[in-house]
């Protein structure tokens, strides 16, 4: 799965367009996000519901 997101570090310490996580479809009820794995991307534009009102300081 492709999960694009932005957060409070965008335009400050990370790429302004957003970042994304490549995820596997879980076998259970939860998806665990590893904040050390986000990658910068150029497109698509992140949908507003994927704007996280937190700062994710780990990662590339």
KAMODA-V738101 format. One record per pair of residues at least 24 apart in sequence whose ideal C-beta (glycine too) atoms are under 10 Angstrom apart, sorted by sequence separation. I is the first residue (numbers start at 1). J is the second residue. If there is no record, write none. Layout:
BEGIN
i=I j=J
i=I j=J
END
This chain:
BEGIN
i=1 j=25
i=14 j=38
i=15 j=39
i=16 j=40
i=17 j=41
i=18 j=42
i=20 j=44
i=34 j=58
i=35 j=59
i=36 j=60
i=1 j=26
i=15 j=40
i=17 j=42
i=18 j=43
i=34 j=59
i=14 j=40
i=15 j=41
i=17 j=43
i=18 j=44
i=20 j=46
i=15 j=42
i=17 j=44
i=18 j=45
i=19 j=46
i=3 j=31
i=5 j=33
i=7 j=35
i=17 j=45
i=18 j=46
i=17 j=46
i=1 j=31
i=3 j=33
i=10 j=40
i=20 j=50
i=7 j=38
i=18 j=50
i=5 j=38
i=18 j=51
i=4 j=38
i=3 j=38
i=10 j=46
i=4 j=41
i=19 j=56
i=21 j=59
i=2 j=41
i=4 j=43
i=6 j=45
i=7 j=46
i=4 j=44
i=6 j=46
i=19 j=59
i=4 j=45
i=5 j=46
i=6 j=47
i=10 j=51
i=14 j=55
i=19 j=60
i=2 j=44
i=4 j=46
i=5 j=47
i=6 j=48
i=10 j=52
i=13 j=55
i=14 j=56
i=3 j=46
i=4 j=47
i=7 j=50
i=8 j=51
i=9 j=52
i=12 j=55
i=13 j=56
i=14 j=57
i=5 j=49
i=6 j=50
i=7 j=51
i=8 j=52
i=13 j=57
i=5 j=50
i=6 j=51
i=7 j=52
i=8 j=53
i=9 j=54
i=10 j=55
i=14 j=59
i=15 j=60
i=4 j=50
i=5 j=51
i=6 j=52
i=7 j=53
i=8 j=54
i=9 j=55
i=10 j=56
i=14 j=60
i=3 j=50
i=5 j=52
i=7 j=54
i=8 j=55
i=9 j=56
i=7 j=55
i=8 j=56
i=9 j=57
i=7 j=56
i=8 j=57
i=9 j=58
i=6 j=56
i=7 j=57
i=9 j=59
i=5 j=56
i=7 j=59
END
